Amino acid sequence: MTRTIGAADVGEHLAGVFQNPGLLMGIPLALAGAVFMSLGAQYQHRGVEKVERLSGSDAATGLSWVQVRGLLTRPSWIAGTLMLALAIICQLAALTKAPLIVVQPLGAIALVITTLLNARVTGITPTKRSLVSIFACVGGIFIFVL
């Protein structure tokens, strides 16, 4: 037996989502966590690049203790680490308000933000395929969460 879902059913479902105070708090917290995750990774990367330039060596083979000390004194790396800590706090707080099935997909927004942020920082325009993928990701998450 199949059930046809009408516009009224969808409207009731959407109204129910927005009447749930846990979801109303959990969704923004999860989104904030995604933003902090993306920005934190970007700032940490900036700090690593700066330490590599100053030390004259590439961290691809691993970090020396001198480079680790350099990272611990780089404001951008410290800011990135703090943002990643905030991302974790936001994600954990979101999980206290909303179920995992809602919070987890919203974390994927960090990939979208990172893609767009890296494009802006590097000056490289995302390809049409990348943009279509971003819209598909955001649309899929929106549909999944609702």
C-alpha positions as CSV (number, residue, x, y, z in Angstrom):
1,M,0.0,0.0,0.0
2,T,1.5,3.3,-1.0
3,R,0.6,6.6,0.5
4,T,0.5,9.8,-1.5
5,I,2.1,12.8,0.2
6,G,0.2,16.0,-0.6
7,A,1.2,19.6,-0.2
8,A,-0.6,19.7,3.2
9,D,1.4,16.8,4.5
10,V,4.7,18.5,3.5
11,G,3.5,21.7,5.1
12,E,2.7,19.9,8.3
13,H,6.1,18.2,8.3
14,L,7.9,21.5,7.7
15,A,5.9,23.2,10.4
16,G,6.7,20.3,12.8
17,V,10.4,20.7,12.1
18,F,10.4,24.4,12.9
19,Q,8.3,23.8,16.1
20,N,10.9,21.6,17.5
21,P,13.2,23.8,19.7
22,G,15.9,21.2,19.6
23,L,16.2,21.4,15.9
24,L,15.9,25.1,15.9
25,M,19.0,25.2,18.1
26,G,20.9,22.2,16.7
27,I,20.8,23.2,13.1
28,P,22.5,26.6,13.6
29,L,25.0,25.1,16.0
30,A,25.9,22.4,13.4
31,L,26.3,25.1,10.7
32,A,28.4,27.2,13.0
33,G,30.6,24.2,13.6
34,A,31.0,23.7,9.9
35,V,32.0,27.3,9.4
36,F,34.5,27.1,12.2
37,M,35.9,23.9,10.8
38,S,36.5,25.4,7.4
39,L,38.0,28.6,8.7
40,G,40.1,26.8,11.3
41,A,41.6,24.5,8.6
42,Q,42.3,27.6,6.4
43,Y,44.1,29.5,9.2
44,Q,46.1,26.5,10.3
45,H,47.2,25.9,6.7
46,R,48.3,29.6,6.5
47,G,50.3,29.1,9.7
48,V,52.1,26.0,8.3
49,E,52.9,27.8,5.1
50,K,54.4,30.7,7.0
51,V,56.5,28.4,9.2
52,E,57.7,26.6,6.0
53,R,58.7,29.9,4.4
54,L,60.5,31.1,7.6
55,S,62.4,27.9,8.2
56,G,63.2,27.4,4.6
57,S,62.1,23.7,4.6
58,D,59.2,21.8,3.4
59,A,56.9,20.1,6.0
60,A,56.0,17.3,3.6
61,T,58.7,15.1,5.1
62,G,57.4,15.9,8.6
63,L,57.8,18.7,11.1
64,S,60.9,19.3,13.1
65,W,60.7,20.5,16.7
66,V,61.8,23.9,15.5
67,Q,58.9,24.0,13.1
68,V,56.5,22.8,15.8
69,R,57.7,25.6,18.1
70,G,57.2,28.0,15.2
71,L,53.6,26.8,14.7
72,L,52.9,27.3,18.4
73,T,54.0,31.0,18.0
74,R,52.1,31.7,14.8
75,P,48.9,33.7,15.5
76,S,47.2,32.3,12.4
77,W,47.9,28.7,13.4
78,I,46.8,29.3,17.0
79,A,43.6,31.0,15.7
80,G,43.0,28.1,13.4
81,T,43.4,25.7,16.3
82,L,41.0,27.7,18.5
83,M,38.4,27.7,15.6
84,L,38.7,23.9,15.3
85,A,38.1,23.6,19.0
86,L,35.0,25.9,18.6
87,A,33.9,23.6,15.7
88,I,34.0,20.6,18.0
89,I,32.2,22.4,20.8
90,C,29.5,23.6,18.3
91,Q,29.1,20.0,16.9
92,L,28.8,18.5,20.4
93,A,26.3,21.2,21.5
94,A,24.3,20.5,18.3
95,L,24.2,16.8,19.2
96,T,22.7,17.7,22.5
97,K,19.9,19.5,20.8
98,A,19.3,17.6,17.5
99,P,19.7,13.9,16.5
100,L,22.9,12.7,14.8
101,I,20.9,12.1,11.6
102,V,20.3,15.9,11.4
103,V,23.7,17.2,12.7
104,Q,26.0,14.9,10.7
105,P,25.0,15.9,7.2
106,L,25.3,19.6,8.1
107,G,29.0,19.0,8.8
108,A,29.5,18.4,5.1
109,I,28.8,22.1,4.5
110,A,32.4,22.6,5.7
111,L,33.6,21.0,2.4
112,V,31.5,23.5,0.5
113,I,32.8,26.4,2.5
114,T,36.4,25.2,2.2
115,T,36.1,24.8,-1.6
116,L,34.7,28.4,-1.9
117,L,37.2,29.8,0.6
118,N,40.2,28.1,-1.1
119,A,39.0,29.4,-4.5
120,R,38.9,32.9,-3.1
121,V,42.3,32.7,-1.3
122,T,44.1,31.2,-4.3
123,G,42.3,33.3,-6.9
124,I,41.3,30.2,-8.8
125,T,37.7,30.2,-10.0
126,P,35.9,26.9,-9.3
127,T,35.0,24.9,-12.4
128,K,31.4,24.5,-13.5
129,R,31.5,20.9,-12.4
130,S,32.6,22.0,-8.9
131,L,29.8,24.5,-8.6
132,V,27.2,22.0,-9.8
133,S,28.6,19.6,-7.1
134,I,28.4,22.3,-4.5
135,F,24.8,23.0,-5.3
136,A,24.0,19.3,-5.4
137,C,25.6,18.9,-2.0
138,V,23.8,21.8,-0.4
139,G,20.5,20.8,-2.0
140,G,20.8,17.2,-0.9
141,I,21.7,18.2,2.7
142,F,18.7,20.6,2.8
143,I,16.3,17.8,1.6
144,F,17.9,15.2,3.9
145,V,17.7,17.4,7.0
146,L,14.1,18.4,6.4
